């Protein structure tokens, strides 16, 4: 019997998955768009949406919650700038664009970027 694999685990342990998401978040806020696999992009989108929403609040508690996820001071400055840009928008700060599969292992690729 085949069991459906949980897409959110990304085939990693909890600590490895957390580190992967953190690194992707830092790269995303540095470059405003990144190319990754489709599953990682979907998981990354959830985290980024939460971070930008917290950044829009602008209070100390929100920035401390962001710091527990990111813990990268230059990224906090970029999050503040992006949060200001989306102050009139309720949600949907990112867009996932699907691409052709990767040649080596045929993995589904996607670009995630700010709207």
C-alpha positions in Angstrom: 0.0 0.0 0.0 1.4 3.4 -1.0 1.1 6.1 1.5 1.0 9.7 0.5 4.1 11.6 1.6 3.6 14.7 3.5 4.7 17.6 1.3 5.5 19.9 4.2 8.3 17.8 5.5 10.5 18.2 2.4 12.3 14.9 3.2 14.3 16.4 6.1 14.4 16.3 9.8 12.8 19.1 11.8 16.1 20.9 12.5 17.3 20.6 8.9 13.9 21.7 7.5 13.9 24.8 9.9 17.5 25.7 8.8 16.5 25.3 5.1 13.5 27.6 5.4 15.6 30.1 7.4 18.2 30.2 4.7 15.6 30.5 2.0 13.9 33.4 3.8 17.2 35.3 4.2 18.1 34.8 0.5 14.6 35.8 -0.5 14.7 39.1 1.4 18.1 39.9 0.0 17.3 39.3 -3.6 13.5 39.8 -3.7 13.1 36.6 -5.7 14.7 33.1 -5.7 14.5 30.0 -7.9 14.0 26.8 -6.0 11.9 23.6 -6.2 8.1 24.0 -6.2 7.6 22.3 -2.8 10.2 24.5 -1.1 8.6 27.6 -2.7 5.1 26.6 -1.4 6.5 26.1 2.1 8.6 29.3 1.9 5.5 31.3 0.8 3.7 30.5 4.0 6.6 31.7 6.1 7.2 34.9 4.1 3.5 35.9 4.2 3.6 35.6 8.0 6.8 37.6 8.3 5.6 40.4 6.2 2.3 40.6 8.1 4.2 40.7 11.3 6.4 43.5 9.9 3.4 45.5 9.0 2.3 45.6 12.6 5.6 47.3 13.5 5.5 46.8 17.3 8.3 45.3 19.4 6.6 42.0 19.9 6.2 41.5 16.2 9.9 42.2 15.5 10.9 39.8 18.2 8.8 37.1 16.6 10.4 37.8 13.3 13.8 37.7 14.9 13.1 34.2 16.2 12.4 33.0 12.7 15.1 34.9 10.8 17.8 36.1 13.3 19.7 38.0 10.7 19.9 41.8 11.4 20.3 43.1 7.8 17.2 41.1 6.8 15.1 42.8 9.5 15.8 46.2 7.8 14.7 44.8 4.5 11.6 43.4 6.0 10.7 46.8 7.4 11.1 48.3 4.0 9.0 45.7 2.3 6.3 45.9 5.0 6.0 49.7 4.3 5.6 48.9 0.6 2.6 46.6 1.4 0.9 48.5 4.1 -2.3 48.8 2.1 -2.4 45.2 1.0 -4.0 42.6 3.2 -2.3 39.4 1.9 -0.8 37.9 -1.2 2.6 39.5 -1.1 4.3 36.8 -3.1 3.8 35.0 -6.4 5.0 31.5 -7.4 5.8 31.0 -11.1 6.3 27.5 -12.2 9.1 26.6 -14.6 10.3 23.7 -16.6 11.7 20.7 -14.7 15.4 20.6 -13.8 17.5 18.6 -16.2 19.5 16.5 -13.7 16.8 15.0 -11.6 13.6 16.3 -13.3 12.5 18.2 -10.1 9.8 20.7 -10.5 11.2 24.2 -10.3 9.6 27.5 -9.4 10.4 31.1 -9.0 9.0 32.9 -5.9 9.0 36.7 -5.9 7.3 39.7 -4.5 4.2 41.0 -6.2 
